[in-house]
Amino acid sequence: METWKAKCPVCGSPAYYYPAKLLLERTKAARERDTEQRSSSRIVSCNCTGKEGGVKHTIDYSFPEDFQKI
């Protein structure tokens, strides 16, 4: 499983994203569409850990531009 990390713009705490792959039987068209989505930019909402300041924030991030693979 891949893990990606971003920095919360509000408090500076880390936010983690774990892209999931569904293991379902899919049509060829659906598999091709999923491949296109993985290769393109998309918006994901993540909660930061709240490590810096004690409050968690839900922020929309642009994936993969705002993230670093760890």
FIVO-833910 format. One record per residue: x, y, z of N, C-alpha, C in turn. Coordinates in steps of 0.001 Angstrom, whole numbers, plus 500000, padded with zeros to 6 digits. Layout:
residues N
R       nu       nv       nw      cau      cav      caw       cu       cv       cw
R        X        Y        Z        X        Y        Z        X        Y        Z
...
***
This chain:
residues 70
R       nu       nv       nw      cau      cav      caw       cu       cv       cw
R   500840   498827   500000   500000   500000   500000   500886   501237   500000
R   500512   502230   499209   501256   503487   499148   500775   504438   500235
R   501684   505231   500762   501340   506255   501742   501862   507592   501239
R   501006   508596   501277   501353   509944   500843   501118   510897   502005
R   501942   511938   502093   501869   512889   503203   501829   514316   502672
R   500971   515124   503283   500885   516558   502969   500967   517327   504285
R   501184   518605   504182   501260   519455   505368   500001   520318   505428
R   499333   520320   506571   498122   521124   506759   498492   522603   506657
R   497823   523362   505772   498145   524778   505640   497681   525620   506828
R   496803   525084   507664   496287   525830   508806   497216   525718   510011
R   497603   524474   510363   498382   524288   511590   499754   523661   511372
R   500016   523162   510160   501317   522571   509879   501448   521103   510243
R   500375   520487   510751   500398   519062   511078   500389   518226   509804
R   500885   516999   509873   500837   516139   508681   499423   515607   508432
R   499116   515404   507159   497886   514740   506734   498317   513581   505850
R   497741   512414   506066   498141   511219   505324   497036   510766   504389
R   497433   510245   503235   496495   509731   502242   496971   508357   501806
R   496068   507392   501806   496360   506016   501425   495441   505647   500251
R   495894   505848   499008   495035   505481   497878   494713   503986   497922
R   493437   503659   497778   493009   502259   497849   492606   501769   496464
R   492911   500523   496213   492498   499876   494978   491438   498853   495342
R   490303   498915   494676   489244   497953   494933   489501   496689   494136
R   489378   495565   494772   489634   494293   494112   488312   493653   493678
R   487585   494364   492842   486316   493870   492346   486441   493558   490867
R   485618   492649   490396   485612   492357   488975   485022   493560   488254
R   485736   494070   487272   485301   495295   486596   485358   495099   485089
R   484586   495898   484406   484612   495846   482951   485886   496504   482454
R   486246   496224   481221   487457   496801   480640   487359   498322   480619
R   486194   498873   480276   486009   500331   480235   486217   500947   481620
R   485715   500293   482653   485879   500807   484017   487344   500776   484439
R   488062   499699   484083   489489   499617   484414   490271   500717   483710
R   489944   500984   482444   490638   502043   481700   490349   503406   482314
R   489114   503635   482739   488747   504916   483358   489505   505093   484677
R   489616   504012   485477   490359   504080   486732   491827   504390   486498
R   492409   503814   485454   493808   504061   485120   494003   505527   484754
R   493073   506089   484004   493162   507507   483647   493072   508379   484879
R   492195   508041   485828   492049   508839   487040   493306   508789   487891
R   493949   507626   487974   495167   507513   488781   496296   508357   488218
R   496328   508502   486897   497419   509242   486280   497155   510748   486244
R   495924   511171   486519   495608   512592   486464   495443   513163   487870
R   495413   514466   487938   495251   515154   489207   493801   515044   489680
R   493604   514971   490998   492258   514938   491556   492268   515589   492936
R   491099   515949   493412   490953   516580   494722   490592   515498   495740
R   491307   515470   496862   491005   514543   497950   490878   515342   499248
R   489951   514935   500109   489768   515573   501417   490414   514695   502475
R   491269   515292   503284   491970   514554   504338   491929   515347   505636
R   491933   514625   506744   492074   515246   508063   493539   515267   508430
R   493991   516383   508978   495353   516405   509503   495349   515689   510847
R   496509   515391   511368   496610   514658   512631   496326   515537   513848
R   496395   516843   513702   496181   517739   514830   497344   517747   515800
R   498470   517230   515353   499652   517107   516212   500167   518468   516662
R   500098   519458   515783   500562   520815   516096   499346   521676   516441
R   499020   521826   517682   497913   522694   518070   496707   521960   518625
R   496636   520650   518476   495583   519875   519102   494224   519883   518421
R   494081   520517   517260   492807   520557   516551   493007   519978   515158
R   492117   519061   514757   492204   518476   513421   491422   519321   512429
R   491962   519446   511227   491327   520209   510158   491087   519307   508958
R   489951   519451   508310   489669   518726   507077   489903   519693   505927
R   490846   519355   505077   491272   520233   503987   491182   519469   502666
R   490818   520164   501598   490872   519589   500256   492273   519804   499700
R   492883   518730   499264   494220   518763   498682   494145   518314   497231
R   495090   518775   496428   495215   518323   495054   496212   517175   495037
R   495728   516001   494571   496598   514823   494537   497080   514618   493113
R   498333   514428   492871   499460   514230   493784   500285   515488   494058
R   499885   516646   493527   500698   517859   493639   501009   518274   495080
R   500035   518172   495981   500225   518631   497352   500858   517570   498262
R   501107   516381   497741   501580   515272   498554   502993   514864   498213
R   503615   514217   499174   504945   513619   499008   504809   512150   499367
R   505303   511262   498512   505228   509834   498784   506245   509466   499861
R   505769   508726   500868   506674   508307   501953   506718   506800   502039
***
